[in-house]
Amino acid sequence: MNYILWSFGREAISKEFHEAREIAEEFKSATAAMQQEKQEAV
C-alpha cells in the first residue's frame, strides 16, 4: 500500500511523506528538550 490515511481519512499521503513528518516532529521535540536543558543549566 503506497498511501496511508491520516486523521481518519481527511488526508491521503505517501508513506515516505508520513515518515518524514514523524522524523521532523522527533527532531523538533529533541531540539526543544535540548534548549530547555541548556536554559536550566544557566
ROMI-180664 format. One line per 8 residues: number of its first residue (from 1); for each residue y, x, z of N, C-alpha, C. Coordinates in steps of 0.001 Angstrom, whole numbers, always signed. Layout:
! residues N
NUM = Y:X:Z:Y:X:Z:Y:X:Z  ...
! end
This chain:
! residues 42
1 = -1185:+856:+0:+0:+0:+0:+1241:+897:+0  +2040:+789:-1013:+3208:+1644:-1148:+4402:+1172:-338  +4412:-78:+68:+5561:-612:+774:+5124:-1241:+2088  +6008:-1196:+3061:+5748:-1869:+4325:+6861:-2880:+4550  +6586:-3849:+5375:+7601:-4850:+5686:+8253:-4471:+7003  +9541:-4487:+7018:+10313:-4095:+8189:+11036:-5323:+8719  +11041:-5495:+10006:+11736:-6606:+10666:+11253:-7961:+10148  +9970:-8168:+10212:+9361:-9445:+9856:+9711:-9895:+8447
9 = +9621:-8972:+7500:+9767:-9341:+6104:+11190:-9374:+5582  +12147:-8990:+6373:+13521:-9035:+5900:+13825:-7938:+4895  +13096:-6831:+4987:+13396:-5693:+4137:+12096:-5007:+3737  +11889:-4847:+2461:+10718:-4115:+1978:+11183:-2718:+1604  +10591:-1706:+2245:+10987:-332:+1993:+9749:+503:+1721  +9956:+1657:+1100:+8822:+2530:+832:+8366:+3178:+2127  +7125:+3592:+2143:+6572:+4260:+3319:+7340:+5542:+3605  +7705:+6287:+2570:+8445:+7529:+2734:+9807:+7284:+3364
17 = +10485:+6220:+2934:+11794:+5894:+3500:+11654:+5521:+4969  +10624:+4768:+5289:+10374:+4383:+6677:+10132:+5616:+7542  +9323:+6541:+7061:+9047:+7765:+7809:+10310:+8598:+7977  +11132:+8681:+6943:+12383:+9434:+7027:+13315:+8793:+8052  +13351:+7482:+8092:+14181:+6765:+9059:+13711:+7068:+10482  +12404:+7084:+10703:+11866:+7385:+12036:+12216:+8812:+12456  +12096:+9760:+11526:+12426:+11151:+11832:+13908:+11272:+12177  +14754:+10588:+11441:+16190:+10634:+11714:+16495:+10072:+13094
25 = +15838:+8997:+13483:+16048:+8413:+14810:+15579:+9370:+15902  +14451:+10035:+15687:+13962:+11006:+16666:+14946:+12170:+16801  +15471:+12634:+15689:+16441:+13723:+15717:+17703:+13297:+16458  +18153:+12081:+16194:+19345:+11558:+16857:+19124:+11478:+18365  +17970:+11016:+18790:+17648:+10917:+20214:+17570:+12296:+20854  +16929:+13234:+20169:+16802:+14588:+20705:+18166:+15253:+20820  +19017:+15058:+19849:+20356:+15633:+19879:+21160:+15059:+21038  +21074:+13763:+21246:+21791:+13126:+22350:+21281:+13648:+23691
33 = +19986:+13826:+23827:+19412:+14343:+25067:+19873:+15773:+25319  +19926:+16580:+24284:+20377:+17967:+24437:+21848:+18019:+24845  +22670:+17143:+24266:+24081:+17107:+24621:+24263:+16669:+26073  +23469:+15711:+26508:+23552:+15240:+27888:+23150:+16348:+28862  +22085:+17070:+28545:+21647:+18186:+29386:+22730:+19264:+29455  +23364:+19524:+28340:+24424:+20528:+28284:+25597:+20118:+29171  +25971:+18844:+29132:+27085:+18361:+29946:+26738:+18399:+31429  +25483:+18114:+31765:+25072:+18135:+33162:+25037:+19557:+33710
41 = +24793:+20530:+32846:+24724:+21919:+33266:+26095:+22496:+33596  +27145:+21895:+33045:+28508:+22413:+33258:+29038:+22009:+34600
! end
